[in-house]
């Protein structure tokens, strides 16, 4: 049986950066020609709230949030390594992010994902997120899907 451990950090954590590189490579393939447009919204330099999941002391997944407004956070940079998928790690990461945001007195969580990421859409729906009209920079973009959850 594998051992799962969750660590809270910020975006400077050494184990976060390689996971984000894998995420970006995956998204570049899925997003194709529009990847550069979306990439501009995914900077990690100032993320203060990062969660890293370890399986048997190996970093296998991550997620983060940043303040969206005074009551909401935006979930960012969710990723699980291919070999660690199907074990519920993304739900563990997402739950930890929601718990942390709630501890900081935020009451809702929003996020954007892509129509070419059906696994992500299924994850968010399974975890109680409701699809909402695309917000902010994603308004009017057909390849974006936005979600909201009260936490």
Buried (B, 14 or more C-beta within 10 A) or exposed (E): EEEBEBBEBEBEBEBBEEBBEBBBEEBEEBBEEBBEEBEEEBEBEEBEBBBBBBBEEEBBBBBBBBBBEEEBBBBBBBBBBEEBEEBEBBEBBBBBBBBBBBEEEBEBBBBBBBEBBEEBBEBBEEBBBEEEEBBEEBEEBEBBBBBBBEB
